Amino acid sequence: MNLNITGHHVEVTPAIREYVTTKLDRVIRHFDNVTSVGVILSVEKLRQKAEVTVHVRGKDIYVENEDADMYAAIDALIDKLDRQVLKYKDKAADHGHESFKQHLAES
């Protein structure tokens, strides 16, 4: 997995880099086929903004969040990303039909 963390108008300190990496590990463990992750942290006046793009096979998942505190923005961003990743995983696993055994059990 390729992880790229960049900052716009903010310096990406080792503490922020470690915080983002540990939070992303929680989400990335759902997938084996994540090819790359891009994180952009930016500051515009009093708004702290965090964006992430996760490249998985067949789709790019993009999430963004704004908050007054950078760490709170990252936390909310990871929560949103986790929900979207689980939703994508459920859709990828659901093949749109019931199994034959379930059909026999209902009858």
N, C-alpha and C positions, 0 to 999 in steps of 0.2 A: 504494500500500500504506500502510495506517495502522498505525504502530508505537506501542504504549503500554507504557512501562516504569514499574512502580510498586514501592515498597518498603514492607514492613510491619516496623516496628521497626528499620529500617536506612535510612540516607540514600543515595539513588541519586546518587553523585558523577558528574561528567563522565567520569572514567576508566572507571567501571563501565558507564556508558551507552555509551561508545565501544566497549568490549570486547564487550558484548552485541550491538551493532549489526554489528560486523565479523564476529562468529561467525555471526549470523543470515543475513548476506549469502551465506555459503557454502551454506546450506540453501535459501534462497529462490530462488536462481538456477535451481533445478530446475523451478520453476513460473512461469508468466506470470500465472496467475489467483489469486494470493493476495490476498484482500481486506483482511485485517487480522491483526495479530499482537499478542497481549497477553502481557507478561512480568511475573511477580510474583516479587520477591526478598524473602525474609523470614528473620528470625533468631529462633530459640527456644532460649534458653540457649546450649549449645555447638553446636547444629545449624544449619547454613546451608542454606536450602532455596530452590531455584529451580524455577519452574513456567512453562510456556509453552503458549499455546493459539494454534494457527494455523488461521485460517478460510480454507478453500479451497472452491471451488465443489462443493457437494454433501456436504461433511463438515467437521467440526471435529476437528483432531488435537491431543490434549492429552498433555503429557509433564511429569513432575516428577522431581526428583532431590534428594537430601540428601547433604551432605558436611560435613567439619569446616572446609573452606576454601571461600569463596564462588566463587572463580575455578575451583576444581576441580569444584564443583557445576555451574557454568555449562558447563564443558567436557564433562562427562559428559552433561548435559542435551542439548547440541547433537548429540552423537554419537547418542543415542537418537532425537532428533527427525529426524536425517538418515536413519536406518534406516527410521523409520515413513513419512517422506515418500516415499522411494524405493519402499517397499512399496505405498503408496497409488497412486503413479504407475504402477507395473507393473500393478496390478489395474485401473486406469482404462484403460490402453492394451490390456490383454488382453480381447478380445471373446469368448473362450470357444470359438473354433473355429479350425481350421487353414485356411490359405489353399488355394485350389484348386491352385496351383502346387506347394505342398509335398506335397499328396496325390498328384499325378501323379508327382513325383520319387520318392516312396517305393514306388510300385507297380511 
